[in-house]
Amino acid sequence: MSEASLRAAVGAGVVKVNCASESLHIRSQAARDFYSTHTVELEKTHPQWKATAMDAGVQGFISKRYAPRLIERLEVLGSTGRAV
């Protein structure tokens, strides 16, 4: 959903949005991008394989894409600082 559409929905009175599908899409696309750009490091014979594949590689890459989008959505919905 575009930011403009989300703002229009909020303006029309929407107070709750289920972002599960969009969230999954963002994380899946980030994972695909990571795997396609780190093919060499993901070979099990590469010295950085474990760090790239497990420790911080995939999760860090996804977080760098996912967190800003999530924060943007919270700001548009007026939810910043209201999570309980």
N, CA, C and O atoms as a CHARMM CRD file, in Angstrom:
* protein
*
  336
    1    1 MET  N      0.85200  -1.17100   0.00000 PROA 1      0.00000
    2    1 MET  CA     0.00000   0.00000   0.00000 PROA 1      0.00000
    3    1 MET  C      0.89900   1.23600   0.00000 PROA 1      0.00000
    4    1 MET  O      1.84700   1.32400   0.78100 PROA 1      0.00000
    5    2 SER  N      0.60100   2.16400  -0.86100 PROA 2      0.00000
    6    2 SER  CA     1.41800   3.37300  -0.93100 PROA 2      0.00000
    7    2 SER  C      1.16600   4.25500   0.28800 PROA 2      0.00000
    8    2 SER  O      0.14100   4.13700   0.96000 PROA 2      0.00000
    9    3 GLU  N      2.11400   5.13200   0.55500 PROA 3      0.00000
   10    3 GLU  CA     1.96000   6.04400   1.68500 PROA 3      0.00000
   11    3 GLU  C      0.73600   6.92900   1.49400 PROA 3      0.00000
   12    3 GLU  O      0.01000   7.19800   2.45100 PROA 3      0.00000
   13    4 ALA  N      0.49900   7.38700   0.25500 PROA 4      0.00000
   14    4 ALA  CA    -0.66500   8.24400  -0.02200 PROA 4      0.00000
   15    4 ALA  C     -1.96700   7.49300   0.25400 PROA 4      0.00000
   16    4 ALA  O     -2.89800   8.06000   0.82600 PROA 4      0.00000
   17    5 SER  N     -2.03900   6.22800  -0.14600 PROA 5      0.00000
   18    5 SER  CA    -3.24100   5.43000   0.11300 PROA 5      0.00000
   19    5 SER  C     -3.44500   5.22100   1.60000 PROA 5      0.00000
   20    5 SER  O     -4.57000   5.28200   2.09600 PROA 5      0.00000
   21    6 LEU  N     -2.36100   4.97700   2.30300 PROA 6      0.00000
   22    6 LEU  CA    -2.44300   4.78500   3.74500 PROA 6      0.00000
   23    6 LEU  C     -2.91000   6.06200   4.43500 PROA 6      0.00000
   24    6 LEU  O     -3.74200   6.01600   5.34100 PROA 6      0.00000
   25    7 ARG  N     -2.37000   7.20400   4.00300 PROA 7      0.00000
   26    7 ARG  CA    -2.80400   8.48800   4.57600 PROA 7      0.00000
   27    7 ARG  C     -4.28900   8.74100   4.30200 PROA 7      0.00000
   28    7 ARG  O     -5.01000   9.23500   5.16900 PROA 7      0.00000
   29    8 ALA  N     -4.74300   8.39900   3.09100 PROA 8      0.00000
   30    8 ALA  CA    -6.16000   8.57500   2.74200 PROA 8      0.00000
   31    8 ALA  C     -7.03700   7.69000   3.62500 PROA 8      0.00000
   32    8 ALA  O     -8.09800   8.11700   4.08100 PROA 8      0.00000
   33    9 ALA  N     -6.59200   6.46200   3.86400 PROA 9      0.00000
   34    9 ALA  CA    -7.35300   5.55700   4.71600 PROA 9      0.00000
   35    9 ALA  C     -7.44100   6.08500   6.13800 PROA 9      0.00000
   36    9 ALA  O     -8.50600   6.04900   6.75500 PROA 9      0.00000
   37   10 VAL  N     -6.32900   6.57200   6.65400 PROA 10     0.00000
   38   10 VAL  CA    -6.31800   7.15600   8.00300 PROA 10     0.00000
   39   10 VAL  C     -7.24900   8.36200   8.05100 PROA 10     0.00000
   40   10 VAL  O     -7.99700   8.53400   9.01200 PROA 10     0.00000
   41   11 GLY  N     -7.20200   9.19800   7.01000 PROA 11     0.00000
   42   11 GLY  CA    -8.07600  10.36900   6.94600 PROA 11     0.00000
   43   11 GLY  C     -9.55100  10.00100   6.90000 PROA 11     0.00000
   44   11 GLY  O    -10.40600  10.77200   7.33600 PROA 11     0.00000
   45   12 ALA  N     -9.84400   8.81300   6.36600 PROA 12     0.00000
   46   12 ALA  CA   -11.22900   8.34800   6.27800 PROA 12     0.00000
   47   12 ALA  C    -11.67600   7.63900   7.55200 PROA 12     0.00000
   48   12 ALA  O    -12.82000   7.19300   7.64700 PROA 12     0.00000
   49   13 GLY  N    -10.78200   7.53400   8.52900 PROA 13     0.00000
   50   13 GLY  CA   -11.17600   6.97100   9.81200 PROA 13     0.00000
   51   13 GLY  C    -10.61400   5.60000  10.13000 PROA 13     0.00000
   52   13 GLY  O    -10.92700   5.04600  11.18400 PROA 13     0.00000
   53   14 VAL  N     -9.80000   5.03500   9.26000 PROA 14     0.00000
   54   14 VAL  CA    -9.19900   3.73100   9.56500 PROA 14     0.00000
   55   14 VAL  C     -8.26400   3.89200  10.76100 PROA 14     0.00000
   56   14 VAL  O     -7.40900   4.77800  10.77300 PROA 14     0.00000
   57   15 VAL  N     -8.42900   3.04000  11.75300 PROA 15     0.00000
   58   15 VAL  CA    -7.60700   3.14000  12.95100 PROA 15     0.00000
   59   15 VAL  C     -6.72400   1.90900  13.16700 PROA 15     0.00000
   60   15 VAL  O     -5.84600   1.91700  14.03100 PROA 15     0.00000
   61   16 LYS  N     -6.95400   0.86200  12.39100 PROA 16     0.00000
   62   16 LYS  CA    -6.15300  -0.34000  12.52700 PROA 16     0.00000
   63   16 LYS  C     -5.87200  -0.91400  11.14000 PROA 16     0.00000
   64   16 LYS  O     -6.77100  -1.04800  10.31000 PROA 16     0.00000
   65   17 VAL  N     -4.61400  -1.24700  10.91200 PROA 17     0.00000
   66   17 VAL  CA    -4.21600  -1.79500   9.62300 PROA 17     0.00000
   67   17 VAL  C     -3.42300  -3.06600   9.86700 PROA 17     0.00000
   68   17 VAL  O     -2.50000  -3.08000  10.68200 PROA 17     0.00000
   69   18 ASN  N     -3.77900  -4.13600   9.16200 PROA 18     0.00000
   70   18 ASN  CA    -3.03200  -5.38800   9.24400 PROA 18     0.00000
   71   18 ASN  C     -1.95300  -5.34900   8.17300 PROA 18     0.00000
   72   18 ASN  O     -2.25400  -5.42800   6.98200 PROA 18     0.00000
   73   19 CYS  N     -0.73100  -5.23100   8.58100 PROA 19     0.00000
   74   19 CYS  CA     0.39000  -5.09500   7.64800 PROA 19     0.00000
   75   19 CYS  C      1.13400  -6.40000   7.44100 PROA 19     0.00000
   76   19 CYS  O      2.25700  -6.38800   6.93700 PROA 19     0.00000
   77   20 ALA  N      0.53900  -7.52700   7.81500 PROA 20     0.00000
   78   20 ALA  CA     1.24600  -8.80700   7.76100 PROA 20     0.00000
   79   20 ALA  C      1.70100  -9.15900   6.34900 PROA 20     0.00000
   80   20 ALA  O      2.84700  -9.56600   6.16100 PROA 20     0.00000
   81   21 SER  N      0.83700  -9.01400   5.36000 PROA 21     0.00000
   82   21 SER  CA     1.21300  -9.37600   3.98900 PROA 21     0.00000
   83   21 SER  C      2.32400  -8.48000   3.46300 PROA 21     0.00000
   84   21 SER  O      3.28500  -8.96500   2.86800 PROA 21     0.00000
   85   22 GLU  N      2.19900  -7.18800   3.67800 PROA 22     0.00000
   86   22 GLU  CA     3.23700  -6.26300   3.23400 PROA 22     0.00000
   87   22 GLU  C      4.53600  -6.53100   3.96900 PROA 22     0.00000
   88   22 GLU  O      5.61100  -6.47000   3.37300 PROA 22     0.00000
   89   23 SER  N      4.45000  -6.82300   5.24700 PROA 23     0.00000
   90   23 SER  CA     5.62500  -7.12200   6.04800 PROA 23     0.00000
   91   23 SER  C      6.34800  -8.35000   5.49400 PROA 23     0.00000
   92   23 SER  O      7.56800  -8.33700   5.32900 PROA 23     0.00000
   93   24 LEU  N      5.59900  -9.39200   5.21300 PROA 24     0.00000
   94   24 LEU  CA     6.18500 -10.60700   4.65200 PROA 24     0.00000
   95   24 LEU  C      6.82100 -10.32500   3.30000 PROA 24     0.00000
   96   24 LEU  O      7.90600 -10.82800   3.00800 PROA 24     0.00000
   97   25 HSD  N      6.16200  -9.53100   2.48000 PROA 25     0.00000
   98   25 HSD  CA     6.69600  -9.18200   1.16700 PROA 25     0.00000
   99   25 HSD  C      8.02400  -8.42300   1.29000 PROA 25     0.00000
  100   25 HSD  O      8.98000  -8.73700   0.58100 PROA 25     0.00000
  101   26 ILE  N      8.09000  -7.44200   2.16900 PROA 26     0.00000
  102   26 ILE  CA     9.31600  -6.65700   2.36300 PROA 26     0.00000
  103   26 ILE  C     10.45800  -7.56900   2.81600 PROA 26     0.00000
  104   26 ILE  O     11.56400  -7.49300   2.27900 PROA 26     0.00000
  105   27 ARG  N     10.19600  -8.42400   3.79300 PROA 27     0.00000
  106   27 ARG  CA    11.23700  -9.31100   4.30000 PROA 27     0.00000
  107   27 ARG  C     11.65800 -10.34600   3.26200 PROA 27     0.00000
  108   27 ARG  O     12.84300 -10.65800   3.14400 PROA 27     0.00000
  109   28 SER  N     10.70200 -10.87700   2.51200 PROA 28     0.00000
  110   28 SER  CA    11.02400 -11.86600   1.48500 PROA 28     0.00000
  111   28 SER  C     11.86300 -11.25700   0.37000 PROA 28     0.00000
  112   28 SER  O     12.83100 -11.86700  -0.08400 PROA 28     0.00000
  113   29 GLN  N     11.49900 -10.06800  -0.06700 PROA 29     0.00000
  114   29 GLN  CA    12.26100  -9.40300  -1.12400 PROA 29     0.00000
  115   29 GLN  C     13.67300  -9.08500  -0.64100 PROA 29     0.00000
  116   29 GLN  O     14.63400  -9.24700  -1.39300 PROA 29     0.00000
  117   30 ALA  N     13.80500  -8.64000   0.59200 PROA 30     0.00000
  118   30 ALA  CA    15.13000  -8.34900   1.14000 PROA 30     0.00000
  119   30 ALA  C     15.97300  -9.61800   1.19600 PROA 30     0.00000
  120   30 ALA  O     17.16200  -9.58200   0.88100 PROA 30     0.00000
  121   31 ALA  N     15.37600 -10.73400   1.59100 PROA 31     0.00000
  122   31 ALA  CA    16.11800 -11.99900   1.64300 PROA 31     0.00000
  123   31 ALA  C     16.55100 -12.41900   0.24800 PROA 31     0.00000
  124   31 ALA  O     17.68900 -12.85100   0.06300 PROA 31     0.00000
  125   32 ARG  N     15.66200 -12.30100  -0.74200 PROA 32     0.00000
  126   32 ARG  CA    16.03400 -12.63300  -2.12800 PROA 32     0.00000
  127   32 ARG  C     17.18100 -11.75900  -2.60400 PROA 32     0.00000
  128   32 ARG  O     18.12300 -12.25000  -3.22600 PROA 32     0.00000
  129   33 ASP  N     17.10700 -10.47100  -2.31700 PROA 33     0.00000
  130   33 ASP  CA    18.17400  -9.54800  -2.72000 PROA 33     0.00000
  131   33 ASP  C     19.49200  -9.92400  -2.04700 PROA 33     0.00000
  132   33 ASP  O     20.54900  -9.90200  -2.67900 PROA 33     0.00000
  133   34 PHE  N     19.42400 -10.26600  -0.77100 PROA 34     0.00000
  134   34 PHE  CA    20.63300 -10.64800  -0.04800 PROA 34     0.00000
  135   34 PHE  C     21.27600 -11.87100  -0.69000 PROA 34     0.00000
  136   34 PHE  O     22.47400 -11.87400  -0.97500 PROA 34     0.00000
  137   35 TYR  N     20.47600 -12.90500  -0.91500 PROA 35     0.00000
  138   35 TYR  CA    21.02400 -14.13500  -1.47200 PROA 35     0.00000
  139   35 TYR  C     21.56200 -13.93500  -2.88700 PROA 35     0.00000
  140   35 TYR  O     22.54900 -14.56700  -3.26500 PROA 35     0.00000
  141   36 SER  N     20.93300 -13.07400  -3.66300 PROA 36     0.00000
  142   36 SER  CA    21.41800 -12.86400  -5.03400 PROA 36     0.00000
  143   36 SER  C     22.67800 -12.00400  -5.08100 PROA 36     0.00000
  144   36 SER  O     23.43400 -12.09000  -6.04900 PROA 36     0.00000
  145   37 THR  N     22.92500 -11.18900  -4.07900 PROA 37     0.00000
  146   37 THR  CA    24.11000 -10.32500  -4.07900 PROA 37     0.00000
  147   37 THR  C     25.25500 -10.85900  -3.22700 PROA 37     0.00000
  148   37 THR  O     26.33700 -10.27200  -3.21500 PROA 37     0.00000
  149   38 HSD  N     25.03900 -11.95100  -2.52000 PROA 38     0.00000
  150   38 HSD  CA    26.07900 -12.52700  -1.65300 PROA 38     0.00000
  151   38 HSD  C     26.34200 -13.99600  -1.99000 PROA 38     0.00000
  152   38 HSD  O     26.65400 -14.79000  -1.10200 PROA 38     0.00000
  153   39 THR  N     26.21800 -14.35600  -3.25300 PROA 39     0.00000
  154   39 THR  CA    26.36400 -15.75700  -3.62400 PROA 39     0.00000
  155   39 THR  C     27.74200 -16.31200  -3.29300 PROA 39     0.00000
  156   39 THR  O     27.85600 -17.45600  -2.85200 PROA 39     0.00000
  157   40 VAL  N     28.78000 -15.52900  -3.49600 PROA 40     0.00000
  158   40 VAL  CA    30.13700 -16.00500  -3.22000 PROA 40     0.00000
  159   40 VAL  C     30.31800 -16.27900  -1.72300 PROA 40     0.00000
  160   40 VAL  O     30.85200 -17.32000  -1.34200 PROA 40     0.00000
  161   41 GLU  N     29.87600 -15.35400  -0.88700 PROA 41     0.00000
  162   41 GLU  CA    30.03500 -15.52000   0.56200 PROA 41     0.00000
  163   41 GLU  C     29.16900 -16.64100   1.11600 PROA 41     0.00000
  164   41 GLU  O     29.42100 -17.13300   2.21600 PROA 41     0.00000
  165   42 LEU  N     28.15700 -17.04600   0.36800 PROA 42     0.00000
  166   42 LEU  CA    27.25800 -18.09000   0.84500 PROA 42     0.00000
  167   42 LEU  C     27.70800 -19.49800   0.44600 PROA 42     0.00000
  168   42 LEU  O     27.03700 -20.48100   0.76200 PROA 42     0.00000
  169   43 GLU  N     28.82900 -19.58800  -0.23900 PROA 43     0.00000
  170   43 GLU  CA    29.41300 -20.90100  -0.51600 PROA 43     0.00000
  171   43 GLU  C     30.00300 -21.42500   0.79700 PROA 43     0.00000
  172   43 GLU  O     30.69900 -20.69000   1.49700 PROA 43     0.00000
  173   44 LYS  N     29.73500 -22.66300   1.12700 PROA 44     0.00000
  174   44 LYS  CA    30.18300 -23.20700   2.41900 PROA 44     0.00000
  175   44 LYS  C     31.69800 -23.22200   2.56500 PROA 44     0.00000
  176   44 LYS  O     32.20900 -23.33600   3.68000 PROA 44     0.00000
  177   45 THR  N     32.42000 -23.11100   1.46300 PROA 45     0.00000
  178   45 THR  CA    33.88100 -23.09700   1.53800 PROA 45     0.00000
  179   45 THR  C     34.43500 -21.70000   1.77300 PROA 45     0.00000
  180   45 THR  O     35.62900 -21.54600   2.02900 PROA 45     0.00000
  181   46 HSD  N     33.58900 -20.68100   1.69200 PROA 46     0.00000
  182   46 HSD  CA    34.03800 -19.30200   1.89100 PROA 46     0.00000
  183   46 HSD  C     34.32400 -19.07700   3.38400 PROA 46     0.00000
  184   46 HSD  O     33.55600 -19.53200   4.23100 PROA 46     0.00000
  185   47 PRO  N     35.42800 -18.37500   3.71500 PROA 47     0.00000
  186   47 PRO  CA    35.78200 -18.16900   5.13100 PROA 47     0.00000
  187   47 PRO  C     34.73000 -17.38800   5.92100 PROA 47     0.00000
  188   47 PRO  O     34.65200 -17.53700   7.14100 PROA 47     0.00000
  189   48 GLN  N     33.93600 -16.57500   5.26600 PROA 48     0.00000
  190   48 GLN  CA    32.91700 -15.78800   5.96600 PROA 48     0.00000
  191   48 GLN  C     31.52000 -16.40900   5.87200 PROA 48     0.00000
  192   48 GLN  O     30.52500 -15.74600   6.16500 PROA 48     0.00000
  193   49 TRP  N     31.44600 -17.67200   5.46600 PROA 49     0.00000
  194   49 TRP  CA    30.15100 -18.30400   5.23900 PROA 49     0.00000
  195   49 TRP  C     29.22800 -18.23300   6.45800 PROA 49     0.00000
  196   49 TRP  O     28.08300 -17.79500   6.34100 PROA 49     0.00000
  197   50 LYS  N     29.71000 -18.65300   7.60900 PROA 50     0.00000
  198   50 LYS  CA    28.85000 -18.68300   8.79800 PROA 50     0.00000
  199   50 LYS  C     28.35400 -17.29300   9.16200 PROA 50     0.00000
  200   50 LYS  O     27.17000 -17.12100   9.44900 PROA 50     0.00000
  201   51 ALA  N     29.22000 -16.31200   9.15700 PROA 51     0.00000
  202   51 ALA  CA    28.81200 -14.94300   9.49500 PROA 51     0.00000
  203   51 ALA  C     27.82800 -14.39900   8.47200 PROA 51     0.00000
  204   51 ALA  O     26.87000 -13.70900   8.82000 PROA 51     0.00000
  205   52 THR  N     28.07000 -14.71300   7.21900 PROA 52     0.00000
  206   52 THR  CA    27.19400 -14.21300   6.16200 PROA 52     0.00000
  207   52 THR  C     25.84000 -14.89700   6.19800 PROA 52     0.00000
  208   52 THR  O     24.80100 -14.24300   6.11500 PROA 52     0.00000
  209   53 ALA  N     25.85700 -16.20000   6.32100 PROA 53     0.00000
  210   53 ALA  CA    24.61700 -16.97300   6.23000 PROA 53     0.00000
  211   53 ALA  C     23.79100 -16.95100   7.50200 PROA 53     0.00000
  212   53 ALA  O     22.56300 -17.00400   7.43900 PROA 53     0.00000
  213   54 MET  N     24.43700 -16.87600   8.65000 PROA 54     0.00000
  214   54 MET  CA    23.68700 -17.06100   9.88600 PROA 54     0.00000
  215   54 MET  C     23.80900 -15.92600  10.88700 PROA 54     0.00000
  216   54 MET  O     22.80300 -15.34500  11.29300 PROA 54     0.00000
  217   55 ASP  N     25.01600 -15.60800  11.28200 PROA 55     0.00000
  218   55 ASP  CA    25.20800 -14.73400  12.43000 PROA 55     0.00000
  219   55 ASP  C     24.55600 -13.37000  12.26100 PROA 55     0.00000
  220   55 ASP  O     23.63200 -13.02900  13.00100 PROA 55     0.00000
  221   56 ALA  N     25.02000 -12.59800  11.30900 PROA 56     0.00000
  222   56 ALA  CA    24.50600 -11.23900  11.17300 PROA 56     0.00000
  223   56 ALA  C     24.12500 -10.91500   9.74300 PROA 56     0.00000
  224   56 ALA  O     23.43800  -9.92300   9.50000 PROA 56     0.00000
  225   57 GLY  N     24.54600 -11.71200   8.81000 PROA 57     0.00000
  226   57 GLY  CA    24.35600 -11.40500   7.40700 PROA 57     0.00000
  227   57 GLY  C     22.91300 -11.19400   6.98400 PROA 57     0.00000
  228   57 GLY  O     22.50100 -10.06300   6.72900 PROA 57     0.00000
  229   58 VAL  N     22.15400 -12.25600   6.90800 PROA 58     0.00000
  230   58 VAL  CA    20.77600 -12.19000   6.42000 PROA 58     0.00000
  231   58 VAL  C     19.92000 -11.31500   7.32300 PROA 58     0.00000
  232   58 VAL  O     19.22300 -10.42200   6.84100 PROA 58     0.00000
  233   59 GLN  N     19.96600 -11.55900   8.61700 PROA 59     0.00000
  234   59 GLN  CA    19.10700 -10.80700   9.53700 PROA 59     0.00000
  235   59 GLN  C     19.41600  -9.31400   9.51500 PROA 59     0.00000
  236   59 GLN  O     18.50200  -8.48900   9.52100 PROA 59     0.00000
  237   60 GLY  N     20.68500  -8.96800   9.49000 PROA 60     0.00000
  238   60 GLY  CA    21.05800  -7.55300   9.43600 PROA 60     0.00000
  239   60 GLY  C     20.59800  -6.88800   8.15900 PROA 60     0.00000
  240   60 GLY  O     20.10600  -5.76000   8.17700 PROA 60     0.00000
  241   61 PHE  N     20.75900  -7.59000   7.04700 PROA 61     0.00000
  242   61 PHE  CA    20.35300  -7.06000   5.74500 PROA 61     0.00000
  243   61 PHE  C     18.84600  -6.82400   5.71600 PROA 61     0.00000
  244   61 PHE  O     18.38100  -5.77700   5.26500 PROA 61     0.00000
  245   62 ILE  N     18.09000  -7.80300   6.20100 PROA 62     0.00000
  246   62 ILE  CA    16.62900  -7.67600   6.21500 PROA 62     0.00000
  247   62 ILE  C     16.20500  -6.55000   7.15900 PROA 62     0.00000
  248   62 ILE  O     15.33500  -5.75100   6.81300 PROA 62     0.00000
  249   63 SER  N     16.80000  -6.48000   8.32500 PROA 63     0.00000
  250   63 SER  CA    16.44300  -5.43400   9.29100 PROA 63     0.00000
  251   63 SER  C     16.66400  -4.03900   8.74000 PROA 63     0.00000
  252   63 SER  O     15.86500  -3.13600   8.98900 PROA 63     0.00000
  253   64 LYS  N     17.74500  -3.85700   7.99300 PROA 64     0.00000
  254   64 LYS  CA    18.03700  -2.53800   7.42600 PROA 64     0.00000
  255   64 LYS  C     16.97300  -2.10500   6.43100 PROA 64     0.00000
  256   64 LYS  O     16.76700  -0.90900   6.23000 PROA 64     0.00000
  257   65 ARG  N     16.29400  -3.05900   5.80700 PROA 65     0.00000
  258   65 ARG  CA    15.20900  -2.73400   4.87600 PROA 65     0.00000
  259   65 ARG  C     13.85800  -2.66700   5.56600 PROA 65     0.00000
  260   65 ARG  O     13.03400  -1.80300   5.26500 PROA 65     0.00000
  261   66 TYR  N     13.64100  -3.58300   6.48600 PROA 66     0.00000
  262   66 TYR  CA    12.33000  -3.73500   7.09700 PROA 66     0.00000
  263   66 TYR  C     12.02800  -2.65400   8.13800 PROA 66     0.00000
  264   66 TYR  O     10.94700  -2.06600   8.13000 PROA 66     0.00000
  265   67 ALA  N     12.96900  -2.40000   9.01600 PROA 67     0.00000
  266   67 ALA  CA    12.72800  -1.45300  10.11300 PROA 67     0.00000
  267   67 ALA  C     12.32600  -0.06100   9.62700 PROA 67     0.00000
  268   67 ALA  O     11.37200   0.50200  10.16400 PROA 67     0.00000
  269   68 PRO  N     13.00800   0.52400   8.63400 PROA 68     0.00000
  270   68 PRO  CA    12.58700   1.85900   8.17700 PROA 68     0.00000
  271   68 PRO  C     11.16300   1.87500   7.61600 PROA 68     0.00000
  272   68 PRO  O     10.43000   2.84000   7.82900 PROA 68     0.00000
  273   69 ARG  N     10.76600   0.82000   6.90500 PROA 69     0.00000
  274   69 ARG  CA     9.40100   0.76000   6.36900 PROA 69     0.00000
  275   69 ARG  C      8.38300   0.64100   7.48600 PROA 69     0.00000
  276   69 ARG  O      7.32200   1.26200   7.43400 PROA 69     0.00000
  277   70 LEU  N      8.70100  -0.14900   8.49000 PROA 70     0.00000
  278   70 LEU  CA     7.80000  -0.30200   9.62600 PROA 70     0.00000
  279   70 LEU  C      7.64300   1.02200  10.36900 PROA 70     0.00000
  280   70 LEU  O      6.53000   1.41200  10.72100 PROA 70     0.00000
  281   71 ILE  N      8.73900   1.69900  10.60100 PROA 71     0.00000
  282   71 ILE  CA     8.70500   2.99600  11.27400 PROA 71     0.00000
  283   71 ILE  C      7.90100   4.00000  10.46500 PROA 71     0.00000
  284   71 ILE  O      7.11900   4.76800  11.02600 PROA 71     0.00000
  285   72 GLU  N      8.08800   4.00000   9.14900 PROA 72     0.00000
  286   72 GLU  CA     7.32400   4.89000   8.26400 PROA 72     0.00000
  287   72 GLU  C      5.82900   4.64500   8.41600 PROA 72     0.00000
  288   72 GLU  O      5.04700   5.59000   8.51800 PROA 72     0.00000
  289   73 ARG  N      5.43300   3.37100   8.43300 PROA 73     0.00000
  290   73 ARG  CA     4.01500   3.02700   8.58900 PROA 73     0.00000
  291   73 ARG  C      3.47300   3.49100   9.93200 PROA 73     0.00000
  292   73 ARG  O      2.36700   4.02500  10.00800 PROA 73     0.00000
  293   74 LEU  N      4.24200   3.28900  10.98300 PROA 74     0.00000
  294   74 LEU  CA     3.79300   3.72100  12.30800 PROA 74     0.00000
  295   74 LEU  C      3.60100   5.23600  12.35800 PROA 74     0.00000
  296   74 LEU  O      2.65400   5.72900  12.97100 PROA 74     0.00000
  297   75 GLU  N      4.50800   5.97000  11.70700 PROA 75     0.00000
  298   75 GLU  CA     4.39700   7.43100  11.68500 PROA 75     0.00000
  299   75 GLU  C      3.15900   7.87300  10.91900 PROA 75     0.00000
  300   75 GLU  O      2.43500   8.75800  11.37600 PROA 75     0.00000
  301   76 VAL  N      2.90500   7.27300   9.76300 PROA 76     0.00000
  302   76 VAL  CA     1.73000   7.62700   8.95700 PROA 76     0.00000
  303   76 VAL  C      0.45000   7.34800   9.73400 PROA 76     0.00000
  304   76 VAL  O     -0.50500   8.12200   9.66400 PROA 76     0.00000
  305   77 LEU  N      0.43000   6.24900  10.47000 PROA 77     0.00000
  306   77 LEU  CA    -0.77000   5.87400  11.22500 PROA 77     0.00000
  307   77 LEU  C     -0.89200   6.63400  12.53900 PROA 77     0.00000
  308   77 LEU  O     -1.88500   6.48900  13.25200 PROA 77     0.00000
  309   78 GLY  N      0.11000   7.44200  12.86100 PROA 78     0.00000
  310   78 GLY  CA     0.06700   8.19900  14.12100 PROA 78     0.00000
  311   78 GLY  C      0.30300   7.31400  15.32300 PROA 78     0.00000
  312   78 GLY  O     -0.15200   7.62600  16.42400 PROA 78     0.00000
  313   79 SER  N      1.01300   6.20500  15.12700 PROA 79     0.00000
  314   79 SER  CA     1.20400   5.22400  16.19200 PROA 79     0.00000
  315   79 SER  C      2.57000   5.29400  16.85200 PROA 79     0.00000
  316   79 SER  O      2.84500   4.50800  17.75800 PROA 79     0.00000
  317   80 THR  N      3.41900   6.19300  16.43600 PROA 80     0.00000
  318   80 THR  CA     4.75800   6.27800  16.99400 PROA 80     0.00000
  319   80 THR  C      4.69700   6.46600  18.51100 PROA 80     0.00000
  320   80 THR  O      4.04700   7.38500  19.01000 PROA 80     0.00000
  321   81 GLY  N      5.38300   5.58200  19.23000 PROA 81     0.00000
  322   81 GLY  CA     5.44000   5.69500  20.68400 PROA 81     0.00000
  323   81 GLY  C      4.20700   5.18300  21.39900 PROA 81     0.00000
  324   81 GLY  O      4.08500   5.37200  22.60900 PROA 81     0.00000
  325   82 ARG  N      3.29700   4.54800  20.70000 PROA 82     0.00000
  326   82 ARG  CA     2.05600   4.09300  21.33700 PROA 82     0.00000
  327   82 ARG  C      1.97100   2.58200  21.49000 PROA 82     0.00000
  328   82 ARG  O      0.96900   2.07100  21.98900 PROA 82     0.00000
  329   83 ALA  N      2.98900   1.86800  21.07700 PROA 83     0.00000
  330   83 ALA  CA     2.95700   0.40600  21.19700 PROA 83     0.00000
  331   83 ALA  C      2.99500   0.00500  22.66300 PROA 83     0.00000
  332   83 ALA  O      3.70500   0.60600  23.46900 PROA 83     0.00000
  333   84 VAL  N      2.24000  -0.99300  22.98500 PROA 84     0.00000
  334   84 VAL  CA     2.21600  -1.49600  24.35800 PROA 84     0.00000
  335   84 VAL  C      2.50300  -2.96400  24.38700 PROA 84     0.00000
  336   84 VAL  O      2.52600  -3.56800  25.46000 PROA 84     0.00000
